[in-house]
Amino acid sequence: MALLVDDYAEGKDTGIIDLVLIGNIDQNNLQDLTKKTEKYINRKIRTLSLTTDEYKKLAPNLDNRPNFVLWQLGGDSI
């Protein structure tokens, strides 16, 4: 699952894109893609990678913040 949170989830272009990624994330690949994308879009990207269990613990806090689901496996809910 991938969530856009905070300002960009509200449609505010503040220059910092906050993403929460849930699952088994390859950190080296994520870092490489983030750097390349930041240069291409001229925006800073902050990522938070969580396991499913970590997400379940933090979900109430994230639900209180503006958020938008960018990607989720079909039929799966966390």
Secondary structure, DSSP 8 states (H G I E B T S, - for coil): -EEEEGGGGGT---SEEEEEEES---HHHHHHHHHHHHHHHT-EEEEEEE-HHHHHHHHHHHHTS-EEEEE--TT---
